Amino acid sequence: MLLEFETENYKSFKDRVKFSMVPAPKQKDLPYSILHEKAGKREYKALSSAVVYGPNAAGKTNIIGAIQTFKNIILRGNIRNGVPASSPNVAEYALELIPNNTLHKKKNVFFSIKFIHKALLIKYSTFLDLGSFLEKNYERKVLEEVFEVNEKIVFHRINNSLDFENLNLFEKNLITGFNKDIKTLIPILQTSLKNDDLFLMNGFKTIVSSFFTDLITDYFTNNLKTIFRADTVYTTPVFESNAVTDKNLNEAAVRFGINSNKLIYIKDKKADNPPILCSVIPGKPPIPSEFFESYGTVRFVNLFPIVAETLQTGSTLIIDEFDSSIHPKAIMDIITIFHNNEINIRNAQLIFNTHNPLYLNNNLFRRDEIKFIDRNEETKSSNHYSLSDFGTKGSTARKGKDYMNNYFMDEYGAIRDIDFSDLFLKIIKEG
């Protein structure tokens, strides 16, 4: 269950920004949208969903990209460039793209994440010296790492110095003998630190606690699902035969609008190509669905298994342009399912950005679930805030107000007036 994510100097976010899934104080809207989970001796609350608004080029995608990039840095265990992947988020493996491109002086990059996984509250923060924008051959350095469990610091790294705290609280989770030999082992650990390696995923794992690093790896691999661009999603089932029909997928497709044919995945026996989603029309051979079905239908069919798995595993799904080409009624139904504590029994979360104002509805989202990303025209820096930050007394953001109308009236910011008329007039006259 994600609680908070922070970043600084990630692309358009020059200054520190905190994306919080913790309910705002004194907010009583839609109480069924609040998740409860225990970690240690405390119970924590989190929002089950969030929707992010903002104009084009404001930085909405960058907040998702920052989470995804940090996730991949942690899983790699270093700040060296990774192997180019199929993901459209190039900053995942080309870290020279992370620093803001308008800064005249080098500034450190900051990431921090706070989540609950397997009844433990984990917080991990790091300062990174990645050089300046596009400085590919810069000698990168991990300047600081702080790892906390249940709000207790476990280790604090500053450059090549390590400090351990509260280890007695986590004795059963440490590698046998570490506490006993800590005075001998710390100098060895400090000597072995590399500037561009994360201690958390290297020396800490092998000498201090593989339990915590395995838990973190499991969370980022299986329970934090980040999709940088929803239109690139292509899902396939696990195959046991040449042609597989997923009954649940077909039932969902029928409810979405397909009623004259069924869907199957067909795997090419002669190649390692991914299986192809096909439509089966009675009396005809299967044909690739992308040739026959609407783009919106294909997108829904590819996203549906991810949503189902998110609910099944109690994961957090963070997705860019989730609703693109899909009817708002279908999206609204999925949102209400995440709010339904009889269905969302494993505390799954849905976070997505959009341009569709229909979701600005106080019967669909709480005020603290409605987020905005805006960009300062002078500084070109992105900033983030929630509708709940506006307060309620005499405010257009209080419960019962018409959020959609007020948004278009520029009451909340994160919207831009656009007028192409003079440009098109110029183009026509030039022609």
Secondary structure as UniProt FT lines:
FT   STRAND          2..8
FT   TURN            11..12
FT   STRAND          17..20
FT   TURN            25..26
FT   HELIX           31..33
FT   STRAND          34..39
FT   TURN            40..41
FT   STRAND          42..47
FT   STRAND          49..53
FT   TURN            56..57
FT   HELIX           60..76
FT   HELIX           90..92
FT   HELIX           95..97
FT   TURN            101..102
FT   STRAND          109..117
FT   TURN            118..119
FT   STRAND          120..129
FT   TURN            133..134
FT   TURN            136..137
FT   STRAND          141..149
FT   TURN            150..151
FT   STRAND          152..158
FT   TURN            159..160
FT   STRAND          161..164
FT   HELIX           167..173
FT   TURN            176..181
FT   HELIX           182..192
FT   TURN            195..196
FT   HELIX           199..201
FT   HELIX           204..208
FT   HELIX           210..218
FT   HELIX           219..223
FT   STRAND          224..227
FT   HELIX           230..232
FT   STRAND          243..244
FT   HELIX           247..256
FT   STRAND          262..266
FT   TURN            269..270
FT   STRAND          276..280
FT   TURN            282..283
FT   STRAND          287..288
FT   HELIX           289..292
FT   HELIX           295..313
FT   STRAND          316..319
FT   TURN            320..325
FT   HELIX           328..339
FT   TURN            341..343
FT   TURN            345..346
FT   STRAND          349..353
FT   HELIX           357..359
FT   TURN            362..364
FT   HELIX           367..369
FT   STRAND          370..375
FT   TURN            377..379
FT   STRAND          382..386
FT   HELIX           387..390
FT   TURN            393..394
FT   TURN            396..397
FT   TURN            399..400
FT   HELIX           403..408
FT   TURN            409..410
FT   HELIX           421..430
//
